[in-house]
Amino acid sequence: MNAPARIELALAPTPIMKLERLSRRLGVELYMKRDDLTGLLESGNKIRKLEFLVGDALAQGADTLITVGTLQSNCCRAVSAVAARLGLRAVVAVKGERPAAYDGNLLLNRMLGAEVRYLTDEEFKSYPVALDAIAEDVRRHGGKPYIIPESGSNEIGALGYLECAVELAEQISHGAPRFDTIAVTVFSGGSQAGLLMGKQLAGLPSEIVGVPIAFSADHVRGYITDIIGKAVGRFGFAIDVPKTIHLLDGYQGAGRAGVTDAELLLLINLAREEGVMLDPVYTAKAFGGLLDTLQRDPKALGQRVCFIHTGGIFSLFPLRESLTRLLDS
Ligand SMILES: Cc1ncc(COP(=O)(O)O)c(C=O)c1O
């Protein structure tokens, strides 16, 4: 077995809390694993992925982390925070133009000392080309670049959520409820791929259910199968590629491109009912899908359901105008 390199970054294990009022209202025991609290600026699922990706980068002698994302990318901000923490250089390529005033994750990237390169829509479509050019530039100046894929999504990044599943299995064996379902937000599917691997390795009893917020169910299933296959090939895990991948489909809406009033209202309502803040781009959409499923049939996912909050709070702030309108109307 080819042991993956890892560095410790996450504040783990993250707590699991019951959403008391919502559970009573829905007639199901609904819990939340607070993976938004993994630390390094509430960096959510990304910090777990970066434990392995940056571990690999350091094992290769890299001194510069390069990554890519949207203007408000959580992954870019997490890479900036980790680079600052470890004394590495970060170059983040983001889709969009430099705004007059920085906000949210973009502001944090700059405050953390990352170099930001702005990509046009065209450049973003073929971003591997842009990333290779940045890496070449770093090499020309004597640096050693390491490219982290968008959302930290490859078979190395997925190991972060393999560890999250192992952590959940340990929490259950130490008294946390035996969840029937563990639900997670899906963009690429890397986090769900990791959970599915960890479920087999750690004997986690719960069904792992993903809620895609951008890509079609077929696309996500293909990606998850591919990543698990690659992880098995690379690291020699004794696991099978799952034959079925359980997704709650139909909640993609406008994907990452748009945030609707309905999603913002859901986020506000949860904040008021339970004192928990979701993010508008990822977790609010997925949690909305989970709630809709449970409202239609409270028993659809069993009696005990745990939603993993994967972070992302900072992209809330650039939406202050829409939020103000909703709060004051
Ligand atoms: C807050 C948040 N939750 C969930 C996800 C989805 O993770 P994955 O790409 O592993 O499916 C992301 C990814 O960008 C994210 O930023």
The ligand as an ORCA input file, in Angstrom:
! r2SCAN-3c Opt
* xyz 0 1
  C     -18.980     25.012      1.479
  C     -18.845     23.886      0.518
  N     -19.583     22.790      0.701
  C     -19.519     21.749     -0.167
  C     -18.689     21.762     -1.265
  C     -18.695     20.591     -2.195
  O     -17.594     19.767     -2.090
  P     -17.224     18.678     -3.206
  O     -16.620     19.430     -4.376
  O     -16.250     17.802     -2.530
  O     -18.468     17.969     -3.630
  C     -17.879     22.880     -1.499
  C     -16.991     22.870     -2.678
  O     -16.589     23.771     -3.286
  C     -17.959     23.980     -0.593
  O     -17.201     25.084     -0.758
*
